[in-house]
Amino acid sequence: ERIARKGEQCNIVPDNVDDIVADIAQEDKEEDDTPETCIYSNWSPWSACSSSTCDKGKRMRQRMLKAQLDLSVSCPHTQDFEPCMGPGCSDEEGSTCMMSEWIIWSPCSASCGMGVRSRERYVKQFPDDGSSCTVPTEETEKCIVNEECSPSSCLVTEWGEWDACSATCGLGMKRRERMVKMPPSDGSLCSVEVAEVEKCMMPECHTIPCMLSPWSDWSDCSVTCGKGSRTRQRMLKSPVELGECTEDLEQLEKCMLPECPTDCVVSDWSEWSECNKSCGKGHVIRTRMVKQEPQFGGNSCPETVQRNKCKIRKCNRGAGASDERKKRKEDREKRRSKQSRDETTQEHPGCKMRPWSGWTGCTKLCGGGIQERFMTVKKRFKSLQFASCKDRKEIRACNV
């Protein structure tokens, strides 16, 4: 029996012993007998219920002892427990569904490094009032496989969304895919799965007025590399009136093969440079730029620098040779300067050009690079030669 406290009705009969314990526990909390010499922190939030199904469990909260003013007086109650019901039939979730235990976690989606895994449970009993269950039936979490990804490992994307169920009623299959972002660096084939299939349940089937053959095998992928598609078919086994059979007779799905090889792409050859010697034997060069590096086994880049011999004239020997070379160099610079000015006015009669910019830095420290300089339009005149006004660019070899 239980003695009623002041203001409490005696004719209330608890359902079971757990309810009595819960009532007493609540009353004890209301009449906290913590010694005044004990100073605690605030209570932590309640933990999750220890039961994961529609069953009784308990939950806990804690607090820290911050100070004990009298060592002769003990400071109890740093932990607090209370009964609770599992989430499978919690009133807080507005559901009285009876849920099964969680099924074990699926394998990690990654063979090395980080991936995801999932687990499921199912509804054992639906609410009596016919309402739907709002309790989650699937959980996912990240997982790490304690194995370094070796050179033979593939780099893949996250899984895509699940395709629609293959069946419109009853049991079917659904599929999802992921793509290979980078094949193994050692040239081996990818050993990871890029497609995943699992069962799916649709509403119960009603009588379908057509009989169908099994699905054929999937066709080959529509491409030999990269992204494509494939199909499969089935046939009507018994004749039906047009419109009575609503089932699909063909299915289409995506397919992914290794990335297509990309060949190296280079620019056109530049003009030949001037001879690097003013007399005697020398050489001229021309260059071209790599516009796109090869990928996924594509053809490698051809040579980007070509060199030819050149010979202007024999070098004069003697005391005056040095002065003569110096004079020739000055004359050559004057001719270039005059030619640049003439080009500005003669080649672009319909506009006024800015002077040539300085040469850019060499693209390579050694082994042959290129430098560029630019001439831009400063002002266009209204004349028949207006269309000839264009910016110009010159290229020359350097560090050869």
C-alpha positions in Angstrom: 0.0 0.0 0.0 1.0 3.6 -0.4 0.4 6.5 2.1 -1.2 9.6 0.5 0.5 12.8 1.1 -1.2 16.1 1.9 -3.5 17.2 -0.9 -3.2 13.8 -2.8 -6.1 11.7 -3.7 -6.0 8.1 -2.4 -8.3 6.5 -5.0 -5.8 6.7 -7.8 -4.4 3.3 -8.5 -1.1 3.3 -10.4 -0.8 1.0 -13.4 2.4 -0.7 -12.2 5.4 -0.5 -10.0 7.3 1.6 -12.5 4.7 4.3 -12.2 5.0 4.3 -8.4 8.8 4.6 -8.7 8.3 7.5 -11.2 5.9 9.3 -8.9 8.2 9.0 -5.9 11.2 10.0 -7.9 9.3 13.1 -9.0 8.3 14.0 -5.5 11.9 13.5 -4.3 13.1 15.9 -7.0 10.5 18.5 -5.8 11.8 18.1 -2.2 15.5 18.4 -3.0 17.3 17.5 0.3 20.8 18.5 -1.0 23.0 19.7 1.9 23.6 23.5 1.8 27.3 22.8 2.2 27.4 21.2 -1.3 27.6 23.5 -4.3 26.7 21.9 -7.7 26.6 22.9 -11.3 23.3 22.9 -13.2 21.9 19.6 -14.3 23.0 18.5 -17.8 20.2 17.7 -20.4 18.6 14.3 -20.2 20.3 11.6 -22.2 18.5 9.5 -24.8 16.3 6.7 -23.5 18.2 3.4 -23.1 15.6 1.5 -25.0 15.6 1.9 -28.8 12.2 0.2 -29.3 8.7 0.6 -27.9 9.8 -0.6 -24.5 10.6 0.8 -21.1 14.1 2.1 -20.3 15.7 4.8 -18.3 17.5 8.1 -19.0 20.1 10.0 -17.0 21.3 13.5 -16.3 24.4 14.6 -14.4 25.8 17.6 -12.5 29.3 18.4 -11.2 30.2 19.0 -7.6 31.9 22.5 -7.7 32.6 22.9 -4.0 32.2 21.0 -0.7 32.2 23.5 2.2 32.0 20.9 5.0 34.1 17.8 4.4 32.2 16.0 7.1 29.0 16.2 5.2 28.8 14.0 2.1 27.6 15.5 -1.2 25.3 12.9 -3.0 23.1 13.1 -6.1 25.6 13.9 -8.9 23.6 11.6 -11.1 19.8 11.4 -11.6 17.8 8.7 -13.4 14.1 8.5 -14.5 12.1 5.9 -16.4 11.3 6.5 -20.1 9.7 4.9 -23.1 11.7 4.1 -26.2 11.3 6.3 -29.4 9.2 3.5 -31.1 6.1 4.6 -29.2 7.0 7.9 -27.7 4.1 10.4 -27.3 6.6 13.2 -28.1 6.8 11.9 -31.7 3.1 11.6 -32.0 3.3 7.9 -32.8 2.3 4.6 -31.2 4.2 2.5 -33.8 5.7 -0.7 -32.6 9.2 -0.8 -34.1 11.7 -3.7 -34.5 15.3 -3.6 -33.2 17.8 -1.9 -35.5 19.4 -4.2 -38.1 23.2 -4.3 -38.0 25.1 -1.6 -39.8 25.8 -2.2 -43.5 29.4 -2.4 -44.7 31.2 0.9 -45.2 30.8 2.3 -48.7 34.5 2.9 -49.0 37.2 0.3 -49.2 39.7 2.7 -47.8 39.5 6.2 -46.2 36.1 7.7 -45.3 32.7 6.4 -46.5 29.1 6.0 -45.1 27.1 3.1 -43.7 23.4 2.6 -42.9 21.1 0.5 -40.8 17.3 -0.1 -40.9 14.4 -1.2 -38.8 10.8 -1.9 -39.7 7.3 -1.3 -38.3 6.1 -4.3 -36.3 2.7 -2.8 -35.6 0.9 0.3 -37.0 -1.2 2.6 -34.8 -4.7 1.4 -34.1 -6.2 4.7 -35.3 -4.8 4.0 -38.8 -2.4 6.9 -38.8 1.0 6.7 -40.4 4.3 6.1 -38.5 6.6 9.1 -38.3 9.4 7.2 -36.6 12.6 7.0 -38.8 13.3 3.6 -40.2 16.8 4.3 -41.6 19.9 5.8 -40.1 23.2 6.7 -41.8 26.6 7.7 -40.4 30.1 8.3 -41.6 32.6 5.5 -41.3 36.4 5.3 -41.8 38.2 2.2 -43.0 41.6 2.1 -41.3 43.5 1.4 -44.4 45.5 3.8 -46.5 44.4 4.2 -50.1 47.1 2.5 -52.1 48.1 3.4 -55.7 45.7 0.7 -57.0 42.8 2.5 -55.3 40.1 4.4 -57.3 39.0 7.9 -56.4 35.2 7.8 -56.7 32.3 10.2 -56.2 29.6 10.0 -53.5 26.7 7.7 -54.3 24.0 9.3 -56.5 20.3 9.3 -55.7 18.4 6.0 -55.9 16.5 5.4 -59.2 12.8 4.8 -59.1 11.7 1.3 -58.1 11.6 -1.1 -61.0 8.2 -2.3 -60.0 5.0 -0.2 -59.8 3.6 -2.6 -57.3 4.9 -5.3 -55.0 8.6 -6.2 -54.8 11.0 -4.5 -57.1 14.6 -3.4 -57.3 16.2 0.1 -57.2 19.6 1.1 -58.3 22.1 3.9 -57.6 25.5 4.7 -59.1 28.7 6.6 -58.5 31.4 7.6 -60.9 35.2 7.1 -61.1 36.8 10.5 -60.6 40.3 9.2 -61.0 41.5 5.7 -62.0 44.3 4.0 -60.1 47.7 5.7 -60.6 49.4 2.3 -61.2 47.3 1.7 -64.3 45.2 -1.2 -62.9 41.5 -1.5 -63.2 39.1 -0.2 -60.5 38.0 -2.9 -58.1 35.3 -0.8 -56.3 31.6 -1.1 -57.1 30.2 1.8 -59.1 26.6 0.5 -59.0 24.5 -0.7 -56.1 21.1 -2.5 -56.2 18.7 -3.2 -53.4 15.1 -4.4 -53.0 12.2 -1.9 -52.8 8.6 -2.5 -51.8 5.7 -0.7 -53.6 2.0 -0.9 -52.7 0.3 -4.3 -53.1 -0.3 -5.3 -56.7 -3.8 -5.6 -58.1 -4.6 -7.9 -61.0 -2.7 -6.8 -64.1 -4.4 -7.8 -67.4 -1.1 -8.7 -69.2 1.6 -11.3 -68.9 5.2 -10.2 -69.4 8.4 -12.0 -70.2 11.4 -11.5 -68.0 13.7 -8.6 -68.6 16.4 -9.2 -71.2 20.0 -8.6 -70.4 21.2 -5.0 -70.4 22.6 -3.9 -73.8 26.2 -2.7 -74.2 26.9 0.9 -73.1 26.2 3.4 -75.9 29.7 4.7 -75.6 33.2 3.2 -75.4 34.4 5.6 -72.8 32.9 8.2 -70.4 29.2 8.6 -69.7 26.5 6.7 -71.8 23.3 4.7 -71.5 22.1 1.2 -72.0 18.7 -0.4 -72.3 16.8 -3.7 -71.7 13.4 -4.9 -73.0 10.6 -7.4 -72.2 7.7 -8.6 -74.3 4.0 -9.3 -73.8 3.4 -13.0 -73.4 -0.3 -12.8 -74.0 -2.2 -10.5 -76.4 -4.1 -7.7 -74.7 -6.3 -4.8 -75.9 -4.4 -1.6 -76.5 -4.1 0.5 -73.4 -4.9 -2.3 -70.9 -1.3 -3.1 -70.0 0.4 -0.1 -68.5 3.7 -1.8 -67.7 6.9 -0.5 -69.3 8.4 -2.7 -72.0 11.8 -0.9 -72.1 14.0 0.5 -69.4 16.9 3.0 -69.8 19.7 3.5 -67.4 23.0 5.4 -67.3 26.4 3.6 -67.6 29.9 4.8 -66.9 33.1 3.6 -68.5 36.6 4.8 -67.9 37.3 8.4 -68.9 38.0 9.0 -72.6 41.7 9.7 -73.4 42.5 13.3 -74.1 45.4 14.1 -76.4 47.9 16.9 -75.9 47.0 20.1 -77.8 49.6 22.6 -78.9 49.4 26.0 -80.6 50.8 26.8 -84.1 54.5 27.5 -84.5 55.7 31.0 -83.9 57.7 32.9 -86.6 61.5 32.0 -86.8 63.6 34.2 -84.5 66.5 36.3 -85.8 69.9 34.6 -86.0 71.6 34.7 -82.7 74.9 35.7 -84.3 75.6 38.8 -86.3 78.3 37.0 -88.2 79.6 33.5 -88.6 77.5 30.4 -87.8 74.5 30.7 -85.5 71.0 29.4 -85.2 67.3 30.5 -85.3 64.5 28.9 -83.3 60.7 28.8 -83.2 58.4 27.7 -80.5 54.8 26.7 -79.8 52.8 26.5 -76.5 51.0 23.6 -74.8 47.3 24.5 -74.7 46.1 21.3 -73.0 48.1 18.5 -71.2 47.3 14.9 -72.1 44.9 13.0 -69.7 43.8 9.5 -69.1 46.4 7.9 -71.4 46.1 10.4 -74.3 48.9 11.1 -76.8 51.8 12.9 -75.2 52.9 16.4 -76.3 55.2 16.8 -79.3 58.3 19.0 -79.3 57.7 22.7 -78.5 61.0 24.1 -79.7 62.7 23.7 -83.1 66.2 25.0 -84.1 67.8 25.6 -87.5 71.3 26.7 -88.5 71.9 30.2 -89.9 74.9 32.0 -91.3 74.9 35.6 -92.2 78.5 36.3 -93.3 82.0 35.6 -92.2 83.2 37.5 -89.2 86.0 40.1 -89.8 89.0 39.7 -87.7 91.2 42.6 -86.5 91.3 45.6 -84.3 88.4 47.2 -85.9 86.1 44.2 -85.7 84.7 45.0 -82.3 83.9 48.6 -83.3 82.3 47.4 -86.5 80.1 44.9 -84.6 79.0 47.7 -82.2 78.1 50.0 -85.1 76.1 47.3 -86.8 74.2 46.6 -83.6 73.3 50.3 -83.2 72.3 50.5 -86.9 70.1 47.4 -86.4 68.4 48.9 -83.4 67.7 52.1 -85.3 66.2 50.2 -88.1 63.9 48.3 -85.7 62.8 51.5 -84.0 62.0 53.1 -87.4 60.3 50.0 -88.6 58.1 49.9 -85.5 57.1 53.6 -86.0 56.4 52.9 -89.7 54.4 49.9 -88.9 52.3 51.9 -86.5 51.3 54.4 -89.2 51.6 52.4 -92.4 50.1 49.0 -91.3 47.3 50.8 -89.4 46.4 53.9 -91.5 42.9 53.9 -90.0 44.0 54.3 -86.4 46.6 55.5 -84.0 48.6 52.8 -82.2 50.3 52.8 -78.8 54.0 52.0 -78.8 55.2 48.4 -78.3 55.1 47.3 -74.7 58.2 45.8 -73.1 59.0 42.1 -73.5 57.4 39.8 -70.9 59.5 37.5 -68.7 60.9 34.4 -70.3 58.5 31.4 -69.8 61.5 29.1 -69.0 64.7 29.6 -67.1 66.6 27.4 -69.5 66.1 25.0 -72.4 64.3 27.5 -74.6 61.3 29.7 -73.8 59.4 32.6 -75.3 58.8 36.3 -74.6 55.8 38.4 -75.8 55.2 42.1 -76.4 52.0 43.8 -77.4 50.8 46.9 -79.4 47.3 48.1 -78.7 44.9 50.5 -80.5 44.9 53.9 -79.0 42.4 55.7 -81.3 40.4 54.6 -84.4 39.7 57.2 -87.2 36.6 57.2 -89.3 38.1 56.0 -92.6 38.0 53.1 -95.1 40.8 51.5 -93.2 38.9 51.4 -89.9 38.5 47.6 -90.1 42.3 47.1 -90.2 42.8 48.5 -86.6 43.7 45.5 -84.5 45.9 44.8 -81.5 49.2 43.1 -82.3 51.4 40.6 -80.6 55.0 39.6 -81.2 56.8 36.4 -79.9 60.5 35.8 -79.7 62.7 33.0 -78.3 64.7 33.4 -75.0 67.1 31.4 -72.8 68.0 29.0 -75.7 
